[in-house]
Amino acid sequence: MAEWEQRFKGVDLQSEGHVRLCEALEAAGLLFSFEVHICIPEGATGTRRTLDLLVISPHGLLNVEIDGARHNKTKRRDKDYNRDRLLSRHLRTLRFTHDAVLSDPQAVARTIQIELEQDRRSLFQQLNGP
């Protein structure tokens, strides 16, 4: 893939890391959606946000965020924290650095699979007892 190309399935994505993780998730056989627009219920108005990736399994959903260098700035970190806090009532968020995704997107996909498997086990325990 050319350095400048940030497309997956004909859709422009935010970065090369986003493309590589989408490719790794697809290769791992995981169902996912990218750049998902959601409305987080918050008071009377709600808050619209865009998720990087939403990974879907029969046992749960994971919001997967890929954080580039701009996420290291205090103001951006605070916005990320507040968004994660609002989302936590509805789904879990996993955050990975852009560098980690570029370095080994397959390892990131495996981590996501492990988290989904833990969700499955937790759900099974809740339904069937310890």
C-alpha positions in Angstrom: 0.0 0.0 0.0 1.4 3.4 -0.9 2.2 5.7 2.1 -0.4 8.2 1.1 -3.2 5.7 0.6 -5.6 5.5 3.5 -8.4 3.6 1.9 -10.2 0.4 3.0 -12.9 -1.2 0.8 -13.0 2.1 -1.2 -13.5 4.3 1.9 -11.1 6.9 3.1 -10.0 6.3 6.6 -8.2 8.5 9.1 -4.7 6.9 8.9 -2.6 4.1 7.7 -3.0 2.5 11.1 -6.8 2.4 10.7 -6.4 0.7 7.3 -4.0 -1.9 8.6 -6.1 -2.7 11.6 -9.2 -3.1 9.4 -7.2 -5.5 7.2 -6.1 -7.5 10.3 -9.6 -7.6 11.7 -10.9 -8.9 8.4 -8.1 -11.5 8.1 -9.0 -12.6 11.7 -12.6 -13.1 10.6 -14.0 -10.5 12.9 -17.2 -8.5 12.2 -16.6 -4.7 12.4 -17.6 -1.4 11.3 -15.4 1.7 10.9 -16.0 5.4 11.5 -19.4 4.7 13.2 -21.6 7.7 14.1 -23.4 7.2 17.4 -25.5 9.2 19.8 -24.7 8.8 23.4 -27.7 9.5 25.6 -26.7 12.3 27.9 -29.5 14.3 29.6 -32.2 15.6 27.3 -30.0 16.2 24.3 -27.6 13.4 23.7 -24.1 13.7 22.3 -23.0 12.7 18.8 -19.6 11.1 18.4 -17.7 9.1 15.8 -16.0 5.8 16.9 -12.9 4.6 15.0 -14.0 1.0 15.0 -16.9 -1.0 16.4 -16.0 -4.7 16.7 -19.1 -6.9 16.9 -19.5 -10.4 18.3 -22.5 -12.5 19.4 -21.4 -11.7 23.0 -20.7 -8.0 22.9 -19.4 -4.9 21.3 -16.0 -3.2 21.6 -15.2 0.3 20.7 -11.6 0.3 19.4 -9.8 3.6 19.2 -6.5 4.3 17.5 -4.7 7.2 19.1 -2.1 9.2 17.1 0.3 11.8 18.5 -2.5 14.4 18.9 -4.1 12.3 21.6 -1.0 12.9 23.8 -2.0 16.6 24.3 -3.7 17.3 27.6 -6.9 18.9 26.0 -7.3 15.9 23.6 -6.7 13.4 26.4 -9.4 15.1 28.5 -11.8 14.9 25.6 -11.0 11.2 25.2 -11.5 10.5 28.9 -14.9 12.3 28.9 -16.1 10.4 25.9 -14.9 7.1 27.2 -16.7 7.8 30.5 -19.9 8.5 28.7 -19.5 5.4 26.5 -18.7 3.2 29.5 -22.4 2.9 30.4 -23.0 1.2 27.0 -19.8 -0.4 25.8 -16.2 -0.9 26.5 -13.4 1.0 24.8 -10.0 -0.3 24.0 -7.3 2.2 23.0 -4.2 1.4 21.0 -1.5 3.8 19.9 -1.1 4.4 16.2 2.5 3.2 16.5 1.4 -0.1 18.1 -1.1 -0.7 15.3 1.5 0.1 12.6 4.1 -2.1 14.3 1.9 -5.3 14.6 -1.8 -5.0 13.5 -2.2 -8.7 13.9 -1.2 -8.6 17.6 -3.8 -5.8 18.1 -6.4 -7.9 16.3 -5.5 -10.9 18.6 -5.9 -8.6 21.7 -9.3 -7.6 20.5 -10.3 -11.3 20.0 -9.1 -12.1 23.5 -11.2 -9.3 24.9 -14.3 -10.5 23.0 -13.7 -14.0 24.3 -13.5 -12.7 27.9 -16.8 -11.0 27.2 -18.2 -14.3 26.1 -17.0 -16.1 29.3 -18.3 -13.3 31.5 -21.7 -13.5 29.8 -21.8 -17.3 30.2 -20.9 -17.0 33.9 -23.7 -14.4 34.4 -26.2 -16.6 32.8 -25.1 -19.9 34.3 -23.6 -18.9 37.6 -20.0 -19.5 38.8 
